[in-house]
Amino acid sequence: MERANLLQLQNGSDVRGIALTGMKGENINLTPDAVKNIAASYVLWMAEKCNKPTGELIIGVGHDSRLSADSLKNGVIDGLLLAGCQVMDCGLCSTPSMFMGIVFKETNFDGSIMITASHLPFNRNGLKFFSQSGGLNSTDIKEILLKAENLTLPERSNDRQANKLNLIDFYSRFLRDKIKQEVVSEDYDHPLKGLKIVVDAGNGSGGFFVEQVLKPLGADTEGSQFLNPDGNFPNHIPNPENEAAMESIQKATLDSKADLGIIFDTDVDRAAVVFANGEEVNRNRLIGLTAAILSKYHPHTTIVTDSVTSDHLTEFVENTLDMKHRRFKRGYKNVINEAIRLNREGVETHIAIETSGHCAFKENYFQDDGAYLVVKVLIEAAICRNQGRTIETLIKDLKEPKESKEFRMKITAEDYKTYGVNLLKSFEEYAAKQPGFYPVANNYEGIRVSIRDKKVTGWMLLRVSLHDPLMPMNIEADTKDGVNVITNRLMPFLEKQKQLDITSLK
């Protein structure tokens, strides 16, 4: 792509683009040459932030299983070397491990770059950047991309080479030690002995968790699947929010008669689990389980979640667990930054978690880490087993809605954000006039309405997508056919919005 267009690759706090052909109408815009300039710009940015000469900086580079990983890695490494820093080639890695390369004394990175596009289609790829403060924010990415557009680099790399480092070994040891130290089993080195745990890595980079974490700790992992890295993703989308993916790990758990099933996304910064009875533990259930585990160690703490969590989750967190629930905005960086802000203001907050499976603990540097989340669940499962209990009991009081649905309506207006903001203002006025509709105060994203009348009990949230010309609408109901009842109540308003495609509602 033209260097002047590098800013178009920004996707919030990440760089994302099309790295391969193969999808109709999608042209390559993320090339080795583009990432070379971006990586070099990142080094200059880091040198300024760290107040270090570029020659003293150590930058780690890793990637997930995507087909374009090697070619983009070569471009990234070329850019880093041309900018003058020392480079550690970490090979196949998880996104969280790349940040931990900064934390571990043995590796001592100043910063790191992860080549990944999470669960997006095979032809996509991207870059995530880390510094000692954690993942870079959107303003940082914009600054780096703007600098990259005007950067002139030599045509050829110099004679310096990247050093190879098996970072996942250090990271796996860190996870194993955490489990051993928390469970304190009689057989200290094998705290998971007697537990059967199956993993679905979705052909991403999470297969290491079986061989380097679970098996050495004594777990029986027979029945685990899709552990080999394959960027074609031939079995299912590696996404804990995907219905087919969750059905896959659910079936594997039941077929193997496992105590627990685990599923990761491509780069292992998200996860979900399945109980022995086949119950999926993702979205609100996963947040409830994580909060229940945390409540033992940090009673009365605050948890921050994204905006689409259920009213039942709030009741469980605040009434059953006696914790505080702050429902904030979508976007894992938004949730994490809000948790950090609350702590800075003296509000004890130990977890930031999204329904998508992104989860960041204060004790783990507020980095979203799917493997660390699973480690916390495994620790609790082992402790429960040793005490003659099951982990399922932790969320037995979390109520479930009878119906739940998300509609995604396309905005056809050219300036979709302005259109969406104006539509929300109109909708707030409309909702306030409807019998049984109660707009929720202190809502940080979109318009949330609690709905209570003789026909239906539930809630709905209408918001503007963070990055796309869409208006997602989430509806939950505690009564049969409640989603349809609520949707029908909204149609007189929605049908008047000429630049909103409401086909998905019909």
GIDADA-V66051 format. One record per pair of residues at least 12 apart in sequence whose C-alpha atoms are under 8 Angstrom apart, sorted by sequence separation. I is the first residue (numbers start at 1). J is the second residue. If there is no record, write none. Layout:
# GIDADA-V66051
i=<I;I>
j=<J;J>
This chain:
# GIDADA-V66051
i=<17;18;19;61;99;115;116;179;249;261;262;291;339;350;358;437;438;448;449;461;462;17;99;114;115;249;260;261;273;339;349;350;357;360;437;438;448;460;461;16;43;98;113;114;249;260;261;272;352;359;437;438;447;448;460;461;61;98;113;114;260;261;351;436;437;446;447;460;61;98;113;259;260;336;436;446;447;459;460;112;113;197;246;259;335;336;436;446;458;459;111;112;258;309;335;431;435;445;446;458;459;487;95;111;112;207;208;257;335;428;458;94;111;207;303;305;307;427;457;458;9;59;95;110;111;206;207;253;300;302;303;304;305;306;307;332;456;457;458;110;192;197;199;205;207;253;254;299;300;301;302;303;304;305;306;307;308;332;424;456;457;195;196;197;198;202;203;204;205;240;253;254;299;300;301;302;303;304;305;306;307;331;424;456;193;194;195;196;197;198;199;200;201;202;203;204;205;240;250;254;299;300;302;304;305;306;330;336;455;458;192;193;194;195;196;197;198;199;200;201;202;203;204;239;240;249;253;284;288;292;306;457;59;61;190;191;192;193;194;196;198;199;200;201;203;204;238;239;283;284;291;295;306;332;340;456;1;58;59;60;61;62;63;65;190;191;192;193;197;198;200;201;203;204;225;238;239;251;455;1;6;57;58;59;60;61;62;63;64;189;190;199;203;224;238;250;288;295;1;54;55;56;57;58;59;60;61;62;63;64;102;103;190;204;223;250;284;288;292;306;456;1;54;55;56;58;60;61;62;63;64;102;203;223;240;250;291;305;336;455;456;3;54;55;62;63;99;202;203;240;304;62;63;98;99;203;223;240;304;1;62;95;202;223;202;204;222;246;304;99;202;203;304;40;62;99;172;202;303;332;35;39;43;61;172;176;201;202;38;39;60;175;424;32;36;37;40;44;173;424;32;35;36;39;40;43;168;172;173;31;32;34;35;36;38;39;40;60;172;176;241;32;33;36;37;40;41;43;73;240;241;32;36;40;72;169;202;420;421;31;32;35;36;420;302;304;69;302;303;309;69;301;302;303;304;305;306;308;417;20;200;301;302;303;304;305;306;19;60;200;301;302;303;304;305;306;58;59;64;66;199;303;305;58;59;60;61;62;63;64;420;57;58;59;60;61;62;63;64;298;417;57;58;59;60;61;62;63;416;57;59;61;198;416;67;68;198;66;67;69;197;68;412;198;206;411;66;206;410;411;198;206;410;411;196;197;200;202;204;205;206;409;410;196;197;198;199;200;201;202;204;205;206;408;409;195;196;197;198;199;200;201;202;203;204;205;408;409;430;195;196;197;198;199;200;201;202;408;409;46;197;201;407;408;101;287;406;407;427;287;406;407;287;406;98;286;405;406;97;404;405;82;97;100;283;284;286;404;405;82;283;404;89;91;282;283;403;404;87;88;89;90;91;93;94;97;282;283;402;403;82;87;88;89;90;91;93;282;401;402;403;81;82;86;87;88;89;90;401;402;403;81;88;90;320;401;402;403;90;401;402;403;405;78;81;403;404;81;403;81;316;316;290;293;316;293;46;77;272;313;270;271;312;313;413;270;271;290;293;312;412;413;270;312;411;412;269;270;312;411;412;269;410;411;409;410;409;410;409;409;30;409;30;408;407;270;407;45;269;270;271;23;269;270;271;16;22;268;269;270;273;293;21;42;268;269;271;272;292;20;41;268;271;292;19;20;41;18;19;289;18;19;38;41;264;289;17;18;38;41;264;288;16;17;40;16;17;122;16;38;41;122;285;288;15;16;37;94;122;14;15;37;93;94;262;14;15;92;285;14;37;13;14;241;328;329;330;37;240;241;327;328;329;240;275;327;328;119;119;119;13;13;13;14;12;13;12;13;15;13;14;13;10;10;7;10;331;330;307;7;65;66;307;6;7;65;6;64;65;64;6;7;6;5;3;4;3;4;119;3;118;119;118;311;118;116;308;209;67;65;66;67;65;66;67;65;66;308;310;95;96;94;95;96;93;94;95;94;195;192;191;137;179;183;175;178;179;182;183;179;183;175;179;183;65;64;64;134;135;134;99;96;96;96;95;96;13;12;11>
j=<29;30;31;73;111;127;128;191;261;273;274;303;351;362;370;449;450;460;461;473;474;30;112;127;128;262;273;274;286;352;362;363;370;373;450;451;461;473;474;30;57;112;127;128;263;274;275;286;366;373;451;452;461;462;474;475;76;113;128;129;275;276;366;451;452;461;462;475;77;114;129;275;276;352;452;462;463;475;476;129;130;214;263;276;352;353;453;463;475;476;129;130;276;327;353;449;453;463;464;476;477;505;114;130;131;226;227;276;354;447;477;114;131;227;323;325;327;447;477;478;30;80;116;131;132;227;228;274;321;323;324;325;326;327;328;353;477;478;479;132;214;219;221;227;229;275;276;321;322;323;324;325;326;327;328;329;330;354;446;478;479;218;219;220;221;225;226;227;228;263;276;277;322;323;324;325;326;327;328;329;330;354;447;479;217;218;219;220;221;222;223;224;225;226;227;228;229;264;274;278;323;324;326;328;329;330;354;360;479;482;217;218;219;220;221;222;223;224;225;226;227;228;229;264;265;274;278;309;313;317;331;482;85;87;216;217;218;219;220;222;224;225;226;227;229;230;264;265;309;310;317;321;332;358;366;482;28;85;86;87;88;89;90;92;217;218;219;220;224;225;227;228;230;231;252;265;266;278;482;29;34;85;86;87;88;89;90;91;92;217;218;227;231;252;266;278;316;323;30;83;84;85;86;87;88;89;90;91;92;93;131;132;219;233;252;279;313;317;321;335;485;31;84;85;86;88;90;91;92;93;94;132;233;253;270;280;321;335;366;485;486;34;85;86;93;94;130;233;234;271;335;94;95;130;131;235;255;272;336;34;95;128;235;256;236;238;256;280;338;134;237;238;339;76;98;135;208;238;339;368;72;76;80;98;209;213;238;239;76;77;98;213;462;71;75;76;79;83;212;463;72;75;76;79;80;83;208;212;213;72;73;75;76;77;79;80;81;101;213;217;282;74;75;78;79;82;83;85;115;282;283;75;79;83;115;212;245;463;464;75;76;79;80;464;347;349;115;348;349;355;116;348;349;350;351;352;353;355;464;68;248;349;350;351;352;353;354;68;109;249;350;351;352;353;354;355;108;109;114;116;249;353;355;109;110;111;112;113;114;115;471;109;110;111;112;113;114;115;116;350;469;110;111;112;113;114;115;116;469;111;113;115;252;470;122;123;253;122;123;125;253;125;469;256;264;469;125;265;469;470;258;266;470;471;257;258;261;263;265;266;267;470;471;258;259;260;261;262;263;264;266;267;268;470;471;258;259;260;261;262;263;264;265;266;267;268;471;472;493;259;260;261;262;263;264;265;266;472;473;111;262;266;472;473;167;353;472;473;493;354;473;474;355;474;167;355;474;475;167;474;475;153;168;171;354;355;357;475;476;154;355;476;162;164;355;356;476;477;161;162;163;164;165;167;168;171;356;357;476;477;157;162;163;164;165;166;168;357;476;477;478;157;158;162;163;164;165;166;477;478;479;158;165;167;397;478;479;480;168;479;480;481;483;157;160;482;483;161;483;162;397;398;373;376;399;377;131;162;357;398;356;357;398;399;499;357;358;377;380;399;499;500;358;400;499;500;358;359;401;500;501;359;500;501;500;501;501;502;502;503;125;504;126;504;504;368;505;144;368;369;370;123;369;370;371;117;123;369;370;371;374;394;123;144;370;371;373;374;394;123;144;371;374;395;123;124;145;123;124;394;124;125;144;147;370;395;124;125;145;148;371;395;124;125;148;125;126;231;126;148;151;232;395;398;126;127;148;205;233;126;127;149;205;206;374;127;128;205;398;128;151;128;129;356;443;444;445;153;356;357;443;444;445;357;392;444;445;237;238;239;135;136;137;138;137;138;138;139;141;140;141;141;141;142;142;145;466;466;444;145;203;204;445;145;146;204;146;204;205;205;148;149;149;149;148;149;149;150;265;150;265;266;266;459;267;267;461;371;230;229;230;231;230;231;232;231;232;474;476;267;268;267;268;269;267;268;269;269;382;382;382;333;375;379;372;375;376;379;380;378;382;375;379;383;266;266;267;365;367;367;367;367;368;369;369;370;333;467;467>
